[in-house]
Amino acid sequence: MIDVEDLIALVRNYNPSTNSDLIRSAYAYGMQMHDGQMRRSGEPYFTHPVAVAAILTEQRLDDATIVTALLHDTVEDTRASYTDIADSFGVEIAELVDGVTKLTNLQLSSSETKQAENFRKLFMAMSKDLRVILVKLADRLHNMRTIRAMKPEKQAQKARETMEIYAPLAGRMGMQWMREELEDLAFKVLNAEARTSIIRRFVSLQKETGDVIPKISADIRGLLEEAQIDADLFGRAKRPYSIWRKMEEKQLAFSRLSDIYGFRLITRSDADCYRVLGLIHQRWRAVPGRFKDYISQPKTNGYRSIHTTVTGRDGKRVEVQIRTRQMHEVAESGVAAHWSYRDGERASNPFAVDPASWLSSLAERFGEGDHEEFLENVKLEMYSDQAFCFTPKGDVVKLPKGATPIDFAYAIHTRIGNGCVGAKVDGIRVPLWTRLKNGQSVQIITAAGQRPQATWLDIVGTGRARAAIRKSLREEDRSRFVKLGSELARVAFEHVGRRVTDKALRTAAKSLGLAGETELLARLGSAEIASTEVLQALYPELAARTHGKVIEPTRAVLGLGADQSFSRADCCQPLPGERIVGITYRGRGVVIHSIDCPALEEFEDQPERWVDLHWQTGQHPPAYVASLKITISNDAGVLGHMCTLIGQQKANISDLNFVDRKPDFYSLVVEVELRDAEHLHTLLTALEAETDVAQVERWRDLARKP
């Protein structure tokens, strides 16, 4: 374990004016709090916070971040509290420690919905102070370096989380070295056999051809000396995971993989970067399509560099990166360069991105959708490389790899995106689903009155475009939903002998916590709320007898014991008049199924749970929900007419959900309240007779088991 004086020396190397007493105090406090705690490896637990702090010194970070690293697990794993940290080390450090603690408690690899919610919390924590995620990334890096002490299943879970979340996040923040190491450490856990195979093949290649890095380095140094250019040169083989990913993406065997070596040149000025590029291209043949100038067109995280791939010595392809010292600092630290120190002063690096502006640009792209939409946008933003396209005036538009002209249009302005009807790429008309490539010129064609199409959601590749399209579709649907909601409300109110009035709707909206009657009708029409909920808010005693989810009175079914109640199975929704059978559940009574329900197969070896039942003969109230799948033409008034027709058959609509929307037809599942099987047959016959109804059938969802 690094002792406190060695740690202070690491900080003093880049910040001679560091507050050494503060670091000593935090070191002693952390050691005291973690006293007696051990890691799974058998080492004292405090070795971990110290190692995290040491990783952050490599990023030349400020004292507050180093101290936070030393204390980042105290609130989570010891008796220390937020107040204790604030009293001893100040509010700034206490807030940072609290932020890291909250990130530690987020289960980012949990279920999709929970993961989406926690991703939003993660970005909220980042927006308060980006140093929180810097500490968390260093924490994850050290844990991955020492992961072999964990149980195999825990290793796999942490490795997947690292590969899917933390490594891409480090890359998106510009910390490419950390991304590469995190990916390779996770790869070592998730696919150790493949990694070992790549290393063996690489060793064999070196035995056959010799170590080409010193040879190519000597060639490049000769060029630099001849041109009298002062530059630092570094060469290395790419990491196993990077090699494996290229093999997978290009479907190539290792023997056919070419650019597995990389070289980096650090020059003294921008002009020298381009002089070196000229020398490299004069000496070796450039590989077409593998040149990128991120100096003239920087990435949004501040990254600047020239990338080129050339066919070097012995026909080996090598990647060369050329940048200045200031550019290199940002390339190594990314957004973290904003806090970097040099000679005791906060580094004034013109290329370092202000974290506040970086995060606000992300927030703008993510929109204000629900958690799942937010997660979708985050992943689109984090996992995509960038392409640079041009407007007809020569302005540059930055887009993720795989973006389309629609993404380009929305990147310019929402109004341009909404009105897009076509596009020209390099002067040629192309379909809107065309994937744009680096350096292309794009012209968007717009038309008055054009509105976004729902199919665009399957085409676009940016969160900004997706959010704008969804917003426009919601606004366009709103008037239609209000009209449909009015019809649903009218039918529902008539069913209980009441008349719809503005006052009644306002009262129901207030009871349901909605802004007004328009909002109520819109949600009713979009199936966000059911008509039974509206009735329940106004007439609970009347709604009770029409609500499809209540347990029916025992007298409706024959064959039950005196103390047994029943409920209908959601999968088959049996109706009076159909043959039924009951299955007993402890604490739930009896659940009745149609005799032909496929769900009964799983109870074949449990005959003691089966109950022979029959529906009571006679007239039943229209209180039994059945689901219908209906396909109707997409014309004005058809949906409202269908709802009216259902009402005319004395059947109440309790819920309505669209399952497929096409330009010419809609498919929807409608839940209606019926008396019995005969009532269902009458309703189906009436719907089938309608010319605008293409298909209608009873819908049984076997996924909805008891």
N, C-alpha and C positions, 0 to 999 in steps of 0.2 A: 504493500500500500504506500502511495506517495505521502510523505509526511508534510506537515503544514508549511515548513520553510521552503521545501522544494516546489510546492504548489504556488506559493507567493512568488518564487523566483520565475516560474513560468509566466505569471501575470506581469511581473515587472519587466520581462523581456520586451513587451510591447507597450506597457503602461508604467513607466518609472514612478509616476505619482500615485500609484494605487494605494488604497487605504488598507495597508497590511494588517492593522489592528482589527479592522472589521472582519477580514478573512480569518484571522486567528481566532477571534471570538466565535464566529460561525462554525469553524472547524471543531473547536472545543465543545460547543453546544451540541452539534450533531453527534459527535463521538459519545458524549454523555447520554443523550437521548436513546441512541441505538446500542448502548452498552448491554452486552449479553445476548443480543440478537445475532443469528448466524444465517448465512446464505445456504442454499441447498448444496453448494460446492464445499461447504465446511469452513469457508472464510468468514471473518467477522463481517456483519452486514454493512458497516460503515465504509468498507472498501468500495462499495458500489457508488454512493454519492460522491466520493472523492474522485473516482474514475470518470464520472459524468462531468464533474467540474473540470478535470484535465482535458476532456474532449472539447469543452467549450473554450478553453484557453487557445486551442488551435484555431478557433474562429476569431481570436483577439477581442473577446467580448468584455463588456464593462463589469465593474465590481458587483453590481446588484445581481447580474445574471449568474456570476460565479458563486456568490453567496446563496442564491436560490437553489443552485445545483446541490450544494452541501446540505441544504435543509429540506429538499423537495419531498422527502418521505417522512418527515418528522410528524406532521399533522395526521398523516394517514396511518402510520405504524407505531407511533409512540404516544406518550401522554401529553405531548406538547399541543397547544391550541393556537388558533389564529391570533388571539389576544396576546399570548406569550410571545409569539414571533414579532408582532407589531411593537410590543413594549421593548423588546430587546434589540430589534434590528430596523424598526421603522415600518410605516404603512406600505411604502412601495414594495419592499421585499415580502412583507406579509401577503400583499395582494398577488404577487407573482407565485409564491408558494401555494396559496389557496387555488389559483388558477391551474397549476400543475396537478394538485390533488384532485380537482374536479375532472380533469382530463383522464387521470388514472382510473377513475371510477366509471368512465364511459365504456360500454361494451360495444365497440365499433364493429365487431364481427358477429353480432347477434342477428336476430331475425330482420328481414328487410325493412319492416316498418320501424322497429326499434332502432336499427342502424341508421335509418334516414333521420329520425329525430335526434339521435346522438351526433350525427354529422353536423346538424345545424348548431347544436350546442358547442361543438368543437370550433366551428368558425366564429361563433359569438365570442368564445374565449380568446381566439386569435385577434379579433377586432379590438378587444380591450388593450392587449399588449402582446405583440408578436413574440416577445421573448419567452412567453409561456410555452409556445410550441417548439422553440429552439431547445429549451431544456428537455421537453418531452422527447424530441427526436434524439438528442444525445443519450437520454435515459434508455430509449429503445435500442440504440446502437450498442451500448454496453451490454444490455441484456441479451442481445443476439450474439454478441461475441462470446458470452459465457453460457449459452443456452443448453449446452450438453449436460448440465447438471439437472435439468428438468426431466420430468417423466415424458416418455415418447409422445403421448397424446397431447400434452401441454406444449411440447416443442412444435408439433404440427400446427396447432391452433395459433400460436404466436407467429410462426413463420408465415402462415397464410395471411394473417392480419397485417404483417409487415409488408408482404409482397403486394397486397391489394390496396393498402391505405397509406402506411407511413413512407414507403419508398417513393411512390408517385408524388406524395405531398412534398417530400424533400426535393424532388426534381422540379416540381412546379414552383418552389421557392428559390430555385437556382442553385441549390446545394448538390451539384451533380455527383461529386465524389462520395457524398453520403448516400445518395440514391444507389449508386453502383455497389457500394459495400453492403448496404442493407439487402439489396436484391441477391447478391452472391451468397450472403450468410443464410438467407431464407431458402435459396436454391439448394444449398448444402443439406438442409433439413428435408425439404420437400422432394428432392430428386437426387439423392446422394450418388446413386449409380451413374446417372447421366453426367454429373459433374466430374466424378472420378474418371469416367471414360474420356471426357474432353481433355482433362489434364494429362492422361496417359498418351493420347494422340499428339498432344502438343509437345510433350517430352520426346516422343518418337520423331516428330518433325524436326526438332532442334538437332537430334543426333544425325539425321539425314542431311540437313542443309547447313548445320551450324547455327549459331546465334546471329541472326541477321540484324538485330538492333544496333550493335556496335558498328557494323559495316555501313549501314545506312546513315547512322549518326555521323560517322567520319565523312561520308560524302557531303552531307548537309553543311557540316562545319567548314569543309573546304570551300563551298560556295560562299558562305558568309565571310570568310577571311579574304577571299579574292575580291569581294565587293565592299570590304571594309565596313560591314554592318555588325554592330555590337548586339548580340541577342543570346539569351539562355536557351538551351535545347534539352528537352527531356523526351525519352522514348520508352515505350513499354508495350508488352503484349496486353491485349484486352482481357477482361475478366471472363471466367468460364461462363457465367450466366449470359453475358453480352454475346459471346460466341454461340451459345446454345440457342438464344432467341433468334439470331440471324439464320441459323440452320433451320429453325422451325418456320420462320416467316418466308424464307426463300425456298424451302423444301430442298436444301442442298446437303450433301454429305460433307463431312469435315474436310475431306481431301479436295473438294471443289470450292471451299470457302477461301476467299482471297484476303480481304482486308482485316486481318487479325492483329495487325500491328498499328500503333498510333504514336504520333510524334507531336510535340507541342513546342512552339517557338515563342518566347517572351521577348518582345522588342522594346525599344526606348521611345518610339513615337508611332502615331498612326501612319505617317508616310513610310516608315520602315516596314510596317506590316505589308503594305502593297508592293514595296520593293522586294521583300522576301518572297511574296507570292509569285512575282514575275520570275525570280530566279528558279523557284521550284518548278514552275510550268515550262521554263526554257530547258531545264535539265531533264525532266521526265514528262511523259505523256499524261495529260489530265484525263480522268475517266469522265465521260459525258454524263451530265445529270447529277454529279456528286459535288458541285460547287455551291456554297452558300456564303453570302456576305452578311453576317450579323453585325458588322460595324456600321454599315450604311443603313441597315434595317434591323435595329436591336429587338430582342424579344421583350415582352412586357415585364419580365422580372429583372430587366437591366442587363441581361447577358449580351456581350459583344465579343465577336471573334470571327475570323475567316476560317471556313472549313473547306478543304479540298481533298480529293482522293486521287492519287497518281499511281501509275505503274512503275514501281521503283526497281531496285537491283534484282536481277534474276527473274524479272516478270512478276514480282510480288507486289500486290496492291497494298498501299499504306495510306492511312488517313493522316493528314497534317492539319493542325490547328495553329493559327497565328493570331497573337493578340499582344496588347501592351501590358505593362505591370499593373496599372489601375484596372484594366479590363480583367486581368487574371484574378485579382483580389475579389471582384464581384463574381466571377465565374466559380471561384472556390467557395465563397460565402453566400452568394445569392442575396436575398433580401436582408440577411444577417449583417451584410457589410455596412448597413446603416448605423450599427452600434460599434463597429470595429474601431480599435484605438491604434495609434502609431505615435511613438515618442511621447506618451502621456496625454495626447490630445485626441479627441474624437476625429477619426479620419475624415478628411474632406475629399470624398471620392465623387467626382461629377457623374459617375455611372451608377452609383448606388441608388436603388429605388427607394423612395419614401414609403415605408410600410403602410401608412395611412391611405395614400393614394392607391397603392397596389390592392389593398383590401377593399377599398370602395369600388374599384373597377370590377373586382370579383362579385361584390354584392349587387352591382348593377346588372351583371349578367345572370345572376341567380334568380332575380325576380322575387315575388312575394307569394309563390305557390305553396302548396302543402308540403309536408315533410318528404314524401316520395318524389315529388317534382324537384325539390331542392337537391335531394341526393342524386337524381338523374343529371341535373345541371352541373353539380360538383364533379361528378365522374367524367362528364364530357369535357369539362375545363381542365381537369388534372391529367387525364390519360391521353391527351391529344398533342401531337407535335404541331408546329405552326407552319402556315403557308402565307406568303405575301403576294397579294394581288393588287392591281392598279385600276383606278377609275379612269375614264377617258381623259380627265384633266391631269393625270399623272400622280394623284394622291394615292398613298399606300393604305391598304386595308389589311389588317392582320386577322387571320382566320385559322381555326384548327385544321389539321390534315383531314381531308375527306369532306370539307364544307362544300356547299352548293351555291348557285347564284342567288337562291332565296336567302341563305345566310349572309351573303355579301350585301344584298339589298337591306336587310335589317341592321347590318353593321353600320351602314351609312345613316339611316334614319328609319324609325318605325313606320312613318308615312310612306316611304319608298317601298318598304317591305310589304305593307298591306296592299299597295296598289300594283304590285308586280304582276305582269302578265307574260313576260318573256325575257330573254337575255341573249346577248351576243358575247362570245368569248373570242378575243383576238379577231373581231370583226365578223365572226360566223355565228349565225343563229343556232342555239343549242337547246336541248330540253332542260327544264328547270331542275331535273334530278342529276345533271352532270356534276361530277366531282372536279372541283377546281384544283389546278396545279400551281406550284410556285412560279411567280413571274408573269402570270397571264393577265391580260387587260380585259376587264369585264364592264359591259354596258347593260344597265337594267332598263327594260321597257315597261312603262307604267300606263295605266288607263283609268280614267275617272269612273268611279262606281265599282271598281274591282274590290273584292273582299278575299281574305285568306280562305283557303280550302282546308277541310279537315285532313285530306290526304297529304298535305304539306308536312304534317307532324311526322310522317314516315320518311320524309326526304331530308329534312334539315339536320344539321349536326352541331348546332350551338345552342346553349341554354337561352341566350338572349332571344333568338328567333323563335324557339319553342314557346317561351313564356309569352311573347307578343302574339303569336298565332292563337294560343289558348285563350288569351284575354279577349281578342277580337271575336273568336267563336262564341265565347260566353256572352258577350254583348249582343251578338247577332241572334243568339238563341233566346235571349231574355224575353223579347217581345212575343216570340212564339210560345215560350213556356208560360208567360202570363196568360195568354189566350187559352192555352190548354188547361192551365190551372183553374181558370174561371169555369170552364166546362166541367172539370172534375168536381169542383166545389158545388156547382149547381146540382149535379147528379147525386152527390153524397148528402146534401141538405134535403133534397126531395125524398131521399130514401128514408129519412127519419121524420118526414112531415114538416120540414122547416123551409124557409125561403132565405136565399142568400141576400144579405144587405151589406153595404159598405161598413156600417157600424159593427155588424157581427164579425166581419173579417178583421177590422181594426182591433176588436176586443180579443179575437183569437191570436192575432199577431203579437199583441202585447203580452198575452199569457205565455206564448211560446218564445218570447224574448227576441222578436224580429222587429225590424224598423217600421214596417207598416203593411197595409194590405197588398201593395204591389209586390213587396218582397215575399210575402206569404204565398201569393198566387204563383210567383216565379218558381219558388222552391217546390210547391205542390206539382206544378207542371213538369219540373225536371226530376221528379221522384225523389228529391232529397227529404221530403216529409210525406207521410201518407194522409189521405183524407180522413182516416179514422183518428189521427192525432188532432186534427182540427176539430172534429166533432167532440172528441174527448175533452178538449179545452173549453168548449162551450156547453155541451149537453152530456156530461158523463153518464147520466142514467140511461140516455138513449143510445149512446155509443157502445155501452157495455154489451148490448144484445147483438151488435153488428160487428164487434171486434173479433177478427178471425183467430186470435192467438189464445183466447181464454179456453179453459178446460170446460167442455160441454157437460151439462147435467148428466148424472149417472143413468137416469131413466131413458136416455136416448139409445142405450146399448143394453142388450140382454146377455146374460151369462156372467156378469160380474158379481163378486161377493159383496156383502152388505157394506164392508169397510173399504172397498176398492174404488178408486177413481180412474179415469182414463184420459188420455190425450191422443190426438191423431199424429201419426208419423209424418214428418215434413217431406220425406223422400217420395212417398206415393200418394199422400193426401187423400185417403179413402173418403168416399161420400156415402151417405145413406142410400141403400138400394144396391150397393156393391158387396160381394162376399168378403168377409174380413176375418182376421185372426189376431189375437192379442199376444204380446210378449211382455212378461213381467220384469220390472226393474226395481231393485231395492231402493226404497225411499221415493219412488216416482209413480208407483201404481202400475197401471197397464198401458202400454203404447200399442195402438191398433194399426195394422197394416192391411193393405189389399192382399187378397190371397195369392195374387201373382207377383207380388213385390220381390225383386231380386235380392233385396236386403235380407230376406228371411233365410237365405242359404247359410249364413254364418251361425244360425241358431239350430241347424239340423241335428247336431249332436247334443242339444240341451232340451229334450222333450219336456222336462219338468217345468220349463218357463212358458210353454205354450198354453193359451187359453182359448177355448172355442167360444166365439162370440157371434152375435147377430144384431143387426140394426132393428130398433123398434119400428114396427110398421105404423104408417100414418103420416101426417103432414109434419115436416120439420121446419124450424125457422131458417131463413137464409143466412146462416152464420158459419158455414163451413167453407174455408178458403181452398180454392183450386187454382193452379197456375195454367195459363194458356200462352202458347207461343204463337204470335201473329205476325205475318209479313204483309205490309200494306204499301201502297204506292206513295211516293213522296210528292204529294200534291197538296195545295192549300185546302184546309178544311177537312181533309180525310181523317186525321187523327181525332179531331173533335167529333166528327160524325160517328166514328166507331165507338167513342165513349158514350155518346147519346144512345146509340143502338143497344149497348150493353145495359144502360139504365132502363131502356124501354122493356127489356126482358126481366126487369125486377131483380137485377144483379148489381151489387155495389162493387166498385173498383177500390180495393184497399191498398194496392201498390202497383207501380208501373216502372219498368226498367228497360232502357234501350240496350240491346246486345249487339247490334250491327247496324251501321248507317252507311248507305251507299247513295250516290246521287239520284238514283231512280226509285229505290225501295228502302224501307226501314224494317228491321226485325226487332220485336220487343216482347218481353215477358210481362203479362198482365195478371195480377192476382185478383180474383173476383170471389165474392161471397155468395154461395149458392145454397139451395135447400137440399138437393139430392142429385143422384145420377141423372134422373130424368130432366131436371132443371139444366144440368150441364149439356145434355144432348140438345135441348131446345135452343140454348144459347149458341152452341157450335153450328147448328143448322142455320140460324139467322145470320151468323157472321159469314159462313161459307157462301151464302146467297148474294153477298155484297160484291159488286164488280171491282171495287178498290181493294178488296182483301184477296191477296194472291194465295195465301195459305194460312190455315189455322189448325192447331192441334193441341191436345192436352200435353202439358210440359211436366215431366217428372224428373226431378234433380236428385239422382242417387247419391250425390256427394253430401246431401243434407240428411245424414242419418241421425237417429235419436241420440 
